[in-house]
Amino acid sequence: MPEETTQMTLYPVADDVLLAPGGRVVIRTYGVGSAAGDDGAAVSYRTWVTGVRDQPRYWRWGHFEDARHGHRMVVEWLTGRGPQPAAAAA
């Protein structure tokens, strides 16, 4: 009997690219959830930043609207218009 594999689906929320003196910084926010919609699995939202201090940074969000707002907060932080978001997990 073959093993059942769970396929994950990515749900894009927002993408931005900033050009900085050290190179390109990519900010990508997306949701990840099971492809099988009837199993009740929740979607987990994340914002990933690559190109900052040679290490990727990420934040987790609970809901779609939190992810949208969090993405904007991360962009504001990276452009010097706001503080670093508190929900950071690096």
C-alpha positions in Angstrom: 0.0 0.0 0.0 1.6 3.3 -1.0 2.2 6.0 1.6 -0.2 9.0 1.4 1.8 12.2 0.9 0.5 15.6 1.9 1.0 18.2 -0.8 1.4 21.8 0.4 0.0 24.8 -1.4 1.6 28.3 -1.4 -0.8 31.2 -1.2 1.0 34.4 -2.3 0.2 37.5 -0.3 2.8 40.1 -1.3 6.3 40.4 -2.9 8.7 43.4 -2.9 12.2 43.9 -4.0 14.4 46.7 -2.7 17.7 47.8 -4.2 20.2 48.5 -1.5 23.9 49.5 -1.6 24.9 45.9 -0.7 22.6 44.3 -3.3 19.0 43.2 -3.7 16.7 42.6 -0.8 13.6 40.4 -1.4 10.6 40.5 0.8 8.1 37.7 0.2 4.9 37.0 2.2 2.9 33.9 1.6 0.6 31.3 3.2 1.3 27.6 3.4 -1.4 25.1 3.7 -2.4 21.6 2.8 -3.7 21.1 -0.7 -6.5 18.9 0.6 -9.0 21.6 1.6 -11.3 19.3 3.6 -8.9 18.2 6.3 -9.4 21.4 8.3 -5.7 22.3 8.2 -5.1 26.0 8.8 -2.9 28.2 6.6 0.3 29.4 8.2 1.6 32.8 7.0 5.2 33.8 6.8 7.3 36.8 5.6 10.8 35.9 4.4 13.5 38.5 3.8 16.7 37.5 1.9 19.7 39.7 1.2 19.9 41.3 4.6 23.2 40.8 6.6 23.9 37.6 4.7 21.1 35.7 6.6 17.4 35.3 5.7 15.0 36.6 8.3 11.4 35.5 8.8 8.2 36.4 10.6 5.1 34.3 11.3 1.6 35.6 11.1 -1.6 34.1 12.3 -4.1 35.3 9.6 -4.1 36.7 6.1 -4.8 40.3 7.2 -2.0 40.1 9.8 0.3 38.9 7.1 -0.6 41.8 4.8 0.0 44.3 7.6 3.1 42.5 8.7 4.6 42.6 5.2 4.1 46.4 5.1 5.7 46.8 8.5 8.8 44.8 7.3 9.1 47.0 4.2 8.8 50.1 6.4 11.5 48.8 8.7 13.9 48.0 5.8 13.4 51.4 4.3 13.9 53.2 7.6 10.3 54.4 8.0 9.4 52.2 11.0 10.7 49.9 13.8 11.6 46.3 13.3 8.4 44.2 13.6 8.2 42.5 17.1 7.1 39.1 15.8 10.5 38.4 14.3 12.0 34.9 14.4 15.5 34.9 13.0 
